[in-house]
Amino acid sequence: MKFKVLISDPLSEEGILPLKEAENVEVVVATDLSPDELAKTIKDFDALLVRSQTKVTREIIRNASKLKIIGRAGVGVDNIDLDAATEHGVIVVNAPDGNTNSAAEHTMAMLMSLARKIPQAYFALKNQKWDRKSHVGVELKGKTLGVIGLGRIGAEVAARAQGQRMNIIAYDPFLTAEKAEKMGVDYGTVEDVVKKADFITVHTPLLKETKHLINKDTFKLMKDGVQIVNCARGGIIDEDALYEAIVTKKVAGAALDVFEEEPAVNHKLLELHEVIATPHLGASTVEAQENVAIDVSKDVLNFLTTGLARNPVNLPSVPKEIMRRIEPYFHLSEKLGIFLTNLTEGVIEEINIYYSGELAEVEVAPLTRNTIKGILKKHLGEHVNDVNASYMAEKKGITVNEQKTNTSKGFTNLLKVEVKTKEGTKSVAGTLLNGLGARIVQVDTYSVDLVPEGHLVFIRHKDQPGAIGRVGSTLADQQINIATMQVGRSNVGGEAIMLLTIDKHLDEQELEQLDQLADIYGVTAINL
């Protein structure tokens, strides 16, 4: 199968080589498409690669009937409608590490330029003014830098600022006092940071919660003469409030690489002598441009060929070591879901997934989504996938519960899936056997040992002599070979099950012939 990839923003030629060199990928570069043109063109593509220029709207995603993945060559994804992508089962990946160093260096360059008024002094000199008195700056040594957002870039900035012998106070929603102590920084709330800092730099994503995080009320808490740096995202700082704070001398200066609306060539902040600015250059180095393009190209290629993404944005991230441990169970989890949904009667109201043994010790959310995908596939087909499975279940009113226990009933690992409807409860359990691969080991209360592959027939019958023989004879009459057979019973003479692996899928007439046999309660064909 050949995948088509559209690149709608300029990307480094070196960066897209992984895609161009792949035999199963056709790359199309079209960087001058209007929104309407993109909406029409995208229907033929499996993947879309963008930077910040292309706005991937709900309409574009809705028209992308084949689209599987959107790659953002950079960190921020505010130009992509993540809700729409998730709803349509499109995974979004970015390149969070490729521009970390570049962005951190740019922040430090802006911080030093702000403190020493380098741009203003340069322009004065260009205008033939040798003016030293107007451009007296301040030292960074001994000053307190407030870092709001201590992720990859924020942490790099903090480390570099420590090299300038600055004191650091930081806020991050995932930062604990213990982590702060290990990093050699003071820990505080946003309020603590803005109250104590001489310089403030922001490094949060632009979310509903962080829009105008620095606002009129926040400025009131700051020291007089504080200086502000924003090389993260326009909109984190309320620009009207910043303008007022500079005019009233509350803020001594601001260094901005980003604005709420870009390009910002006529912005009123640029009229102020105290403001220095660059046109969104945080990631604009040769190295960063190549790194982000290479990272996202490799991730897109990997997802198209294996179904796994390294840096998903609309899926929770899983550490590599954890992914390595759970990856062998992806096949099993989906097969259990498909198997179970074929046995289920009625509308699914609840899905319970139990992880036992060693699986109980790791992050299993990807396996849960994969299992849900298997269950919903029967009714939703290819519209459900790893990205939107949980969303689809929620929209269908299905409750999903995940439970872990160290008890695994004799197995190193055991994955059990249970589905509840008004008609009753059905369950199936599976494991991985060393050297033998995936096995279904339990169906409801019956113990079995079945490879979850191929054409299966599940038969409920009365535990009577001759039942198995009649099934075998009927299939032989239909020229259908039995590859394997598993049987199980709850008690002698009670209800029992047969699980057959056969060489072809049974049609309706063949199923009916089996169903009409004596002591047969029900026959179900399952394709795995």
N, C-alpha and C positions, 0 to 999 in steps of 0.2 A: 504494500500500500504506500502511495506517495502522498505526503502532506504538503499543503500549500501555506506558505508563511508570507504575510504582508507586513512590510516595514513602512510606516507612514510618517516617521520623523527621521531627520538625518542622524545616522549612527556611524561610529567608526568602522571603516572597512575591515580593519583587523578584528574588530569586535564581532562582526557577523560571519566571520570565516567558519566557525563551527557548524553553522547552518548551511552555508554554501557548499561546504565540503561533504555534507551528509548525502548519501546516495538516495535516501528516501524522502528528501525535502526539496521542494521548489520554492525559491525565494523571489519575491517581487518587491521592488523598492519603488514606492510612489509617494513622494514627500510633499506634493502640492495639491492634495485632494481637499475639496471643500467638504463640510459636514454632510451635505446631501450626496456628494459623489462617494464619500466613504461608506455611507449607509447603503448605497446600491452595490458597491464593489465588495463589501465584506462578506456577502453571502457565499462566496466561492472559496473562502479561506478557513483553514483549521486553526491558525494562530495569527495574532496581531502583536507587533512590537512597536512601542511608542516611547517617546521621552515625555516632555512636559507640554509640547505644543498641541498635540492631538487631544481633543476632548472626546473621551469614549463615553457617550451618553447612553441612556436607556434605549433610545430609538435605534442607535447603531447596534447595540447588543441584541435587541429584539429582531433586527433584520439578519443577524449573523447565525443562520440556521446550522452551519457546520462548525462554528467557532468552539474550540475546546479550551483555549488558554490565551490570556493577554499578558504580555511581558512588558514591564516598565523598566527601562534602562535608567535606574536611579532609585532613590529611596521613597520619596513621596508618591502617593497614588491618588491625590485629591482630584486629578483630572480624569479619573475612572469612576464610574458609578458602580461601587462595590456591591450594593444591594441588588441592583439589576443583574450583575454578573453572577452572584450567588443564586438568585432565583432561577436563572437560565442554565445553571450548571456549568458556568465558565470559571475556571480557576484563574486567579490573578497572581502573578509572581513579580517580585522586584529584585533589585540588586542592592541589598542593604549594606554590604561591606565595601563595594568597589570604590566609593567616593569618600569613605570615612576620613582618611588621612587628608585628602584635598580640602574637604569642608572644614576640618579642624584647623589646618594651616591658614585657610582664608579667614577664619574667625579670629585667630591670633593676629594676623596681619591687620585686620580691621580694628582690633582692640588697641594695638600699638599705634596705628595711624591716628586713631581717635585721641588717645592719651597725649600724643606729641604733636597733634595738629599738622601732620605732614602734608595732606592734600592742600590745605589752605595756604601753607607756607610755599608750596610748590607753585600754586597758581599766582600768588603774589609775586614770586620771583619771575615767572613767565611774563607777568605784566610789568616787569622792570622796577619792582618795588623791593628794596632790601629792608624788610620790616621784621626785626627780631622781637620787638616788644609785644607785638600783637599775637605772637605765636608761641608764647611760653606755655609749655605743657606740664604734665605731672608724671611722676614715676609710678610704675606698677608695683615695685617692691614695697612690701608692707601693707599694701591695699587689700581690701576684701573683694573677691570676685564672687558674685552670686550666680550660680549655674542652675537654671530651671530646666530640668530634663537631663538626667544623667545616664542616657543611653550610650550607644557606641560613640557618637560624635561628642556629646557632652562630656563623657569620661575622658576622651582624648584631649579636649580643651582644658579640662581640669588638670590633667597631668602636665600639660605644657605650661599652664599658668603657675603651677607649683615650681616649675623650673625657673620661672621669673620671680620666685620667692613671694608669691601672693598667698594670702590666706583664702581658703575656699569654703563657702557654705553652699550646700546644694539641696534641691528638692527634686524628687522623682517619685511617682506613685508606687514604684517597686523597690524603692531604696529603704533599707532598714538602718537603724542606728549601728548595728553590728557591721553591715557592709560599708557604711560610711567610715567607720573607724578603721577598717582594713585599708581603705583607699586614702586615708589621711585627710579626710574632709569633714567639716561639721555638717550635721544633719538638721534639717529644719523644714517647716511648712513653707508654702509660697510666701505667706505673710512674714515669717522669720527672715527669709532670704531678702526680700525687698527692703525690709527695715534696716538690715545690717550691712548691706553691700555698698561699696563705693562704685563698682562697675557691675552691671547685670548683663548676662548673655542668655538667650533662650534657645533651647534645643528640643522642643516638643513637636510632635506631629500636629497638623491643623485638624482638630476634631471639633465636634459640637462643644465639648467640655473645655477646649483650649482656645476657642475663638475669643479674641479680646480678653485673654487672660490678664494681660497688662492693660489696665483701663484707668479711667479718671480716679476711681477710688484707690486703686493700687498705687498710683503716682503720689497720692496724699501721704502714703505710709513711708515713702522713700526719704532718704537723706537729701538735704538740699545739695545741689551740685552733682548728683549721681549721673553716671554716663551709661548709655544703653547700647547693646549690640544685638542685632537680629540677622543671623545668616541661616535661619531655619525655614520658616514659612511666613509669608505675608498674611496678616490677619491675626496672628498671635498677639500683636500689639495694636491697640486701638489708635489709629494714625491721627485722628482728630484730637484725641486726648494727649498724644505725644506732642503734637504741634503746640497745643496750649501750654503744656508743661515746659517746653523749651522757651516759648515766648515769655513766660512768667519767671524764667530763670530757675525753676524747680529742677529741671534737667539741664546739665551743662553741655551735653552733646549726645549725638546718636550716630551710630554707624549701621547702615542698612544695606543689605544685599538683596532683600526681597520686599515686595509690596503687595497689598491686597489685590490690586488690579495692575497687571503688567501687559505691555510696557508702561512705565510710569514717568515718561519724559517731561510731562508738564505738572508734576506733583508739587503741591504747595510746600511740602517738607524740604524740597530741593532748593527752595528760595532762601532757606535759613542758613546762615554762615556756620552755625554749630553742627550742621548735618553733613556727613560724608556718605557717599553711596556708590555702589557698583551694580551693574545690571544682571543680577542673579548669576554670579560667577563662582559660587561655592564649589561646584563640581567641575568647573571649567579648567581642567588641566589635561594635558595629553594622556597622562597615566590614568586619570579617573575616567575619561571618556572611553578609553579602551577597556578598562577593567569592568565598568558597569555593563557595557555592551557584551563583553565576553561572558560575564556571569549570567546575564539574562538569556543570552543565546543558548548556552549550555543547559540552563534549566528548562527552557522551552523544548529543546531537542530531547532531553531526558524524559520530559513528561509525555511528549508525543509518542515516544518509542517504548516507554516502560510504565507510564501511568503514574509515576512518582515525581513530585516536585520538591526541590531543596528549600526554596524560600517562598512558600505560599503566603499570600496576604489575607485571603478570605478563608483560610483554614488555620487552626492553631498550629504553631510551629512545634516540631518534635526534634529533640536533640538526636544527632547522628547515631550515638550509641544505642539509644532507645529504639530508633527506627531499625537499626541492624538486628535487634533482638525480636522485634515484632513482625518484620517484613515477611518471614516465612509463613506467617499465619494469615496473610491477606487472602491467598487463594482459598484456604479452608473457610475463613469467615464468610466470604461471599457465597461459597457453595452451600454452607449450612443455611444461609438465608434463602437461597433459591429452593433448596430441598424442602424446607419447612413451609414456605408459602404455598407450595403445591399440595400440601396435605391439609392446609387450613381452610375451614369452611366459615363463611360469614365475614363480616367487616372487622378488620383488625382494630382493636381498641388500645392494646398495650403490647409493648415489646420489652421483654426482660432479657438481659444478656449477663451471664455469669462467667467471671474469669477466675480460674482456680490454679493453685500451684504457683509456679514461677511467674505466670502471667499476672498474678495479683500484685506483683512488686513493681510493675512498669506502667508507663502511660499507655492506655489502650484506646484512647479516643479515635484514632484512625481506624482501628479494627471495628469499633462500634459503628462508625459511619459506613464502613464497607459491608458490614452485616445488614444494616438497614437498607443499603442499596440492593443487596441480593433479595431481600424480602419484597421491596417495592417494585422491582424490575418487572415482575409478572404483569402488573397493571399499568406501569408507567413507561416501560421499555427504556430506550436510550435517553429519555428525558431526565432520568435520575442517574446521578453519578456520585463519586466520592465527595464532591464539593457541596451539592445541594441536598444530599440524602436526609440529613437531620432537619433541614428547612422544610423539605417536602413532607416528612413525617409530621412535623409540627402543624403545617398547613392542613394536613388531613385529619388533624385531631387525635393523632396517635401519641400516647405517652410512652416515652423510652426511658427505661431504668437500667443503670449499669451497676453491677455488684461484684465485689471481689472477696475471695476467701482463700486461705492457705490450704484448705482441704481439697484434694483433687481425686479422691476415690481410686487410688492406686496408679494414677497417671502423673507424669512429671508436670504436664500442663493439660488443662481441660477447658474447653470453650463450649458453654451450653447456651442455647438460644431458645427462648420460650415466647410463644405468641398467644394472646388471649383475645377471644371473641365472645359474643353472647352465646355461641354454640358450645364453647368449652375452651380448653387449653391444650396446645400441642407443643412438643419440645423435641429438640434434637441436640446431641452433643458430639463433639469431635476433638481430636488431638493430633499431634504429630508424633509418629514413631521413628526413633532414630534409625536411619538407613532405609526406612520403608515409606516415609512421607505421610500425607494426610489420610486420616481414617475417620469415618463416622462410627462411633462406638455405642451410641444409644439413641433409640427412637422412642419417644414417650418413656414407658417403663421397661422397654425391651432392650437387652444387650445385643449388639451386633458388631461386626467387623467388616466395614465396607469402604472401598476406595470411592471417594466422591467424584466420579468421572463417568462419562458416557451415557448410554440409554438405560434407564432404570425402570423397573416396574415394582410398585409397592402394592401388596395385596394383603388385605385383612380377611381372615377366614377362621372357621371353627377348627379347633385342634382335633381332627379326626383322621384315621388312617385313610390313605388314598387321595387326600387333598393335594399334596405335592405332586403325586403322579398324574393327576388329572390336568393340572396346570402344565406340566412338562409335555404331556401328550398333545394338548391343544396347541402349544407353541410349535411342537414338532410338525403337526399337521399344517401349520401356517409357514413352514420352512424357516422358522426363526430359531437361531441357535442361542442357547443359554451359556453365558461366559462364567458367571458366578452366581451362587445362591446363598442367602443368609436367611435363617428362620429363627423365630423366637416365640415364646409363649409365656403367659402369666401363670397358668396352672393347667394341669392335665384336663383335656376336654373343654377348656375354655376358649377365649379368643386368642388367636395367634397371628403372627405376621410372616410374610415372605418378602424378601427384597432380592430381586433378580437383576443382574446386569446382562443385557442382551445386545445383539449385533445391530439392531435397527430400531427406529422409533415406531411404536405401535400406532396404527391409525384407529379411527373411531370404531370401525367394524371389528377389528381385532380385539380391541379393548372390550367391546360388548360381548364377544364370544367367551372371553375369560370371566366376565362378570356374571354370565348366565350359568356357570358351573355350580354344582351342588356345594353347599357349605362356604361359598364365597360371599363376603359381606361388602366388599368394595375393591375396585382396582384403579390405580392412578399411575399414569405414565409421567416420568420425570426426566427431563433432559439436563444433564450437567456437563 
